[in-house]
Amino acid sequence: MAEFVHPDIEDAMRNPTAGSSMTVILVLEKEATAGVETAVSGMDRVSHRRTFDAGMVLVEASGDRLGELCDLSGVKSISPEGEMAILA
């Protein structure tokens, strides 16, 4: 599980709204980018939007898939776009 899950993500996981989606930033451990991109590409209702050089991936996901993103190996934190938390 991610070390940090933003409170808005936690709320969306506890109270998913049918048909809702959220754009999130995944902050990754070193060398985890390729594995996370591969995992995300195989998930329904999840779209990889962009990968940043600093080990971050921008993803659009339906609310019911957020928990699976948190559980991906190599994910350090998950935050809504615009409210990113970076863990050292």
C-alpha positions as CSV (number, residue, x, y, z in Angstrom):
1,M,0.0,0.0,0.0
2,A,1.2,3.5,-0.7
3,E,2.9,5.2,2.2
4,F,0.7,8.3,1.8
5,V,-2.9,8.4,0.5
6,H,-4.3,11.9,0.3
7,P,-7.5,12.3,2.4
8,D,-9.5,13.1,-0.8
9,I,-8.4,9.7,-2.3
10,E,-9.3,7.9,1.0
11,D,-12.8,9.6,0.9
12,A,-13.3,8.6,-2.7
13,M,-12.4,5.0,-1.9
14,R,-14.7,4.8,1.1
15,N,-17.6,6.5,-0.8
16,P,-17.3,5.7,-4.5
17,T,-19.7,7.4,-6.8
18,A,-20.9,5.4,-9.8
19,G,-19.5,6.8,-13.0
20,S,-17.1,9.2,-11.2
21,S,-13.4,9.5,-12.1
22,M,-10.4,11.3,-10.7
23,T,-7.1,12.4,-12.1
24,V,-4.3,11.5,-9.7
25,I,-0.6,11.7,-9.3
26,L,1.3,8.6,-8.3
27,V,4.7,9.2,-6.8
28,L,6.9,6.2,-7.3
29,E,9.9,4.5,-5.9
30,K,13.1,4.6,-8.0
31,E,13.0,2.1,-10.9
32,A,9.2,1.4,-10.4
33,T,8.0,3.6,-13.4
34,A,8.0,0.9,-16.1
35,G,6.2,-1.7,-13.8
36,V,3.5,0.8,-12.8
37,E,3.0,2.0,-16.4
38,T,2.5,-1.7,-17.4
39,A,0.1,-2.4,-14.6
40,V,-1.9,0.7,-15.3
41,S,-2.2,-0.1,-19.0
42,G,-3.8,-3.4,-18.1
43,M,-6.5,-2.0,-15.8
44,D,-10.0,-1.3,-17.0
45,R,-11.3,2.3,-16.3
46,V,-7.8,3.6,-15.7
47,S,-5.9,5.7,-18.3
48,H,-2.2,6.6,-18.2
49,R,-2.0,10.3,-19.0
50,R,1.6,11.2,-18.6
51,T,4.9,10.2,-17.0
52,F,7.2,12.8,-15.5
53,D,11.0,12.4,-15.2
54,A,10.9,12.7,-11.4
55,G,9.2,9.3,-10.9
56,M,5.6,10.5,-11.1
57,V,2.8,9.2,-13.2
58,L,-0.5,11.1,-14.0
59,V,-3.5,8.7,-14.2
60,E,-7.2,9.1,-14.8
61,A,-9.1,6.5,-12.8
62,S,-12.7,5.6,-11.9
63,G,-13.4,5.9,-8.2
64,D,-13.7,2.2,-7.7
65,R,-10.2,1.6,-9.0
66,L,-8.3,4.0,-6.7
67,G,-7.7,1.2,-4.1
68,E,-6.0,-0.9,-6.7
69,L,-3.7,2.0,-7.7
70,C,-2.7,2.4,-4.0
71,D,-1.8,-1.2,-3.8
72,L,0.5,-1.2,-6.9
73,S,4.1,-2.2,-6.1
74,G,6.4,0.8,-6.1
75,V,3.7,3.5,-5.4
76,K,4.9,5.8,-2.6
77,S,2.0,8.2,-2.6
78,I,-1.3,9.0,-4.4
79,S,-2.8,12.4,-4.5
80,P,-5.4,14.3,-6.6
81,E,-3.9,16.3,-9.4
82,G,-2.9,19.7,-8.1
83,E,-2.4,18.4,-4.5
84,M,0.6,16.2,-4.9
85,A,2.6,15.0,-1.9
86,I,6.2,14.0,-2.5
87,L,7.8,11.7,0.0
88,A,11.6,11.8,0.3
